[in-house]
Amino acid sequence: MTKRRILVGLIGANITRSLAPALFADAFAAAAIDGFYHLIDVDHLPGRRLPQLLDAINAAGFAGANITYPFKQDVLALLDAVAPEAAEVGAVNTVTIAPDGRTTGYNTDRRGWRASFVEELGPDSAKSATVVLVGAGGAGRAVAFALMDLDVAMLVIHDLDLARANALKADLSVHYGASRCRVVSDLARDIAGADGVINATQTGMAGFPGNPIPMAAFKSSHWAADIIYTPIETEFIKAAAAKGARVLDGGGMCIHQAVEAFRLLTGVKPGLAGMRRSFAVALAARDAR
C-alpha cells in the first residue's frame, strides 16, 4: 500500500535550531505517513515576504505550515478563514491548506502553554494569582488568554511597544472584563507584588541574548515561566532557579502545541509520550552540537 505523502513546514525568522522537524519526523513515522517538514526561514530568504511564502507553499501542495515570530499576527489578514479560538487570541501559529487551496488559521500555542503550565506548576499556581506577562506579541497573546483560562485574578502586561500592550489589554477586557488586566506602570514594582512572571519575548533566545526581567525584584516565592526552548535554559530561567523559584521552560509548550498542530495538519493525533521522547532526543542532539 502506498503511504500518504504530506508536505508541511514552519515559516518564521531565526528558526534553524527549531526541533519541529525532528518531532514531526518521528510522528510521521509512527503514523506511517511519508511526510517532510520544511524550515522556511526568512532570515535566509532575503526579499521574500509572508504573502509570497504562503502562495508558494500552497502552489507546492503543502498541507499547511506552522507560523512563528514575527508573523503570528500578520498572517491573519492573509487567510480565508480563522478558527474562533485563534480569532479570539488575535494570533495564528498553524495554517492548514485544503485540497482546493483554502487556508484556515488556528492557534495551538494557547492550549499548549496551558497544558504545560498545569502539568509542571499546577493550576493552583495561576488561580486567583497576580501574574506579570512580559511580551504582548503573538506568543504573548496566546499565553495571556491561557492565563485567563486558568482563572488568574490580575494579569499585568508589559511590552516595549506600549500600543501593543494596550491592544492586548483591550482584547482581554472584551472577553474577561477590564478589572482582570492592566498595563504595567513600573515593571520592577509590579514584579515584586506578583505571584508569577512570564517571559513571552524573544529575548533570551539564541541570537537574542539577555534577560528582559529585572531580577532584583524577583524572589524565591515567585514562579517563573519562559516560552523559549532555544536554549532550554534561558538567562531568565537560570536566574530564577538560582533564587530558588519554581520554573517552567518552553519545552512543554513546544511539545503540547506540536501534538495539536500535527493533528490539524495531518488528521492524526500523535501520542504525547512519543512526542516527549522525540523532543528529549532531539534537544540532546541539538545541544551537543
SVG drawing of the C-alpha trace seen along z (x, -y; Angstrom):
<svg xmlns="http://www.w3.org/2000/svg" viewBox="-16 -53 45 55">
<polyline fill="none" stroke="black" stroke-width="0.4" points="0.0,0.0 1.3,-3.5 1.9,-5.7 0.1,-9.1 2.5,-11.8 2.4,-15.1 4.5,-18.3 4.3,-20.8 6.7,-23.3 7.5,-26.3 7.6,-29.9 9.4,-32.4 12.7,-34.0 15.7,-32.6 14.3,-29.1 17.3,-27.0 17.6,-25.4 13.9,-24.5 13.1,-21.0 9.9,-20.8 11.4,-18.8 12.6,-16.1 9.3,-16.0 7.3,-15.7 9.6,-13.2 9.0,-10.8 5.3,-11.4 5.2,-10.8 7.0,-7.5 4.6,-6.4 1.6,-7.3 3.0,-5.6 3.0,-8.8 5.6,-9.8 5.9,-13.3 8.5,-16.0 8.8,-19.2 10.5,-22.2 12.0,-25.1 11.3,-28.3 13.5,-30.8 13.0,-34.4 16.5,-35.3 17.9,-33.1 15.4,-34.2 16.1,-37.9 13.2,-39.8 10.7,-37.0 7.5,-38.3 4.9,-36.4 2.2,-36.6 4.7,-35.2 5.7,-32.3 2.0,-31.3 1.3,-31.4 4.4,-29.3 3.6,-26.5 0.0,-26.5 1.2,-26.1 3.6,-23.4 0.9,-21.3 1.7,-21.7 -0.9,-20.5 -0.1,-23.6 2.5,-25.2 3.3,-26.3 3.8,-30.1 6.2,-31.7 7.8,-35.0 7.4,-37.6 4.3,-36.5 1.7,-35.2 -0.4,-38.3 0.3,-39.4 -0.8,-36.1 -4.5,-36.6 -5.3,-39.0 -4.0,-36.6 -6.2,-33.6 -9.5,-32.5 -10.8,-31.6 -9.7,-31.7 -10.8,-29.4 -12.8,-31.0 -10.1,-30.4 -7.4,-31.9 -9.6,-34.9 -10.1,-35.5 -6.4,-35.4 -5.6,-37.5 -2.7,-35.3 -2.2,-32.2 0.5,-29.6 -0.8,-26.9 -2.3,-27.2 -4.0,-24.3 -4.4,-24.2 -7.3,-22.3 -7.1,-20.4 -8.8,-23.4 -6.2,-25.8 -8.4,-27.3 -6.4,-28.4 -7.6,-28.2 -5.7,-29.6 -5.5,-28.0 -3.8,-28.8 -2.3,-25.8 0.0,-27.9 -2.8,-28.8 -3.7,-25.1 0.0,-24.1 1.1,-26.6 -1.9,-26.0 -1.3,-22.2 2.4,-22.6 1.7,-25.0 -0.9,-22.8 1.4,-19.8 4.5,-21.4 3.3,-24.1 -0.2,-23.1 -3.5,-25.0 -3.5,-26.5 -0.3,-28.4 -2.4,-30.6 -5.9,-30.5 -6.6,-33.9 -2.9,-34.9 -1.4,-38.1 0.9,-37.5 3.2,-39.7 3.5,-39.0 6.4,-40.5 5.7,-40.5 2.4,-41.1 3.2,-39.8 1.7,-36.7 3.0,-34.2 2.3,-36.6 -1.3,-36.9 -1.7,-33.1 -0.2,-32.9 -2.4,-35.8 -5.6,-34.0 -4.3,-30.8 -3.8,-32.6 -7.4,-33.8 -8.5,-30.2 -6.6,-29.3 -8.5,-32.0 -5.8,-34.5 -7.1,-37.4 -4.9,-40.0 -2.7,-40.0 -0.2,-42.8 1.1,-43.3 4.4,-44.8 5.7,-45.4 8.3,-47.9 5.6,-48.7 3.0,-50.4 0.4,-50.3 0.8,-46.6 0.4,-46.1 -2.7,-48.3 -4.2,-46.4 -3.8,-43.1 -5.4,-44.7 -8.3,-45.9 -8.9,-42.5 -8.7,-40.7 -11.1,-43.2 -13.7,-42.4 -13.8,-38.8 -13.0,-38.9 -13.7,-42.4 -11.4,-45.3 -10.8,-44.5 -8.7,-41.5 -5.9,-43.0 -3.9,-46.2 -0.7,-47.5 2.4,-47.7 3.1,-51.0 6.5,-50.1 7.9,-46.7 10.1,-46.1 7.4,-47.2 4.7,-45.1 7.0,-42.0 7.7,-42.4 3.9,-42.3 3.2,-39.4 2.9,-35.7 4.5,-34.7 6.4,-36.2 6.4,-35.1 8.8,-36.0 7.0,-35.9 9.5,-37.9 12.3,-36.6 15.0,-38.0 16.9,-35.0 16.6,-33.0 19.8,-32.0 20.6,-35.1 18.8,-37.4 20.8,-37.1 19.8,-38.7 17.1,-38.7 14.2,-41.2 13.2,-40.6 14.6,-42.9 15.8,-40.1 16.4,-42.4 12.6,-42.4 12.3,-38.7 12.0,-36.5 12.1,-32.8 8.4,-32.8 7.7,-33.7 7.3,-31.2 8.9,-31.9 8.0,-30.7 9.6,-31.2 8.2,-30.3 11.7,-29.8 13.3,-26.4 16.3,-27.5 18.2,-27.3 16.0,-25.3 17.5,-27.2 17.3,-30.9 19.1,-33.6 15.8,-34.3 15.1,-30.7 18.7,-30.2 18.4,-33.4 15.0,-32.5 16.2,-28.9 19.3,-30.3 16.9,-32.3 15.1,-29.1 11.9,-29.8 9.9,-27.2 10.5,-27.4 8.8,-26.4 10.9,-26.3 9.4,-26.5 9.8,-22.7 6.4,-21.7 4.7,-24.3 6.6,-23.2 5.6,-19.5 1.9,-20.1 1.3,-22.6 3.1,-20.3 0.7,-17.4 -2.3,-19.6 -0.6,-21.1 0.3,-17.7 -3.4,-16.6 -4.6,-19.7 -2.1,-19.3 -2.5,-15.5 -5.8,-14.4 -3.8,-12.0 -3.3,-12.8 0.2,-11.6 0.8,-10.2 2.0,-12.7 4.5,-10.3 6.1,-9.7 6.3,-13.4 8.1,-13.9 10.6,-11.2 11.3,-12.8 11.7,-16.2 14.2,-14.9 16.3,-13.1 16.3,-16.0 17.1,-18.5 20.1,-16.4 21.4,-16.1 20.9,-19.8 22.6,-20.9 25.5,-18.5 26.5,-20.2"/>
</svg>
